[in-house]
Amino acid sequence: MMTIRLTRGGAKKRPFYHLVATDSRSPRDGRYLERLGFYNPLAVSHEEVLRVDAERVKHWLSKGAQPSERVQYLLKEHKVAV
């Protein structure tokens, strides 16, 4: 099954996440098919918190990909039209 989820990057105690489309069986930070955006939970006021390519997210959802709980929350909270 395909899933849209977050992969962790960044330094110790400074997380940064990429929003990716991947096979649900692959490891969290493993291989992915396409990078769809990013989420920066520690962004200061002038930095971007979330960037999503809504067109590609719609594409993957139409192909049957399931977003993770956190991705669903982020898309809804930041009012990304998908």
Sequence and secondary structure as in RCSB ss.txt:
>XXXX:A:sequence
MMTIRLTRGGAKKRPFYHLVATDSRSPRDGRYLERLGFYNPLAVSHEEVLRVDAERVKHWLSKGAQPSERVQYLL
KEHKVAV
>XXXX:A:secstr
 EEEEEEEEEETTEEEEEEEEEETTS TTS  SEEEEEE TT  TTS SEEE HHHHHHHHHTT EE HHHHHHH
HHTT   
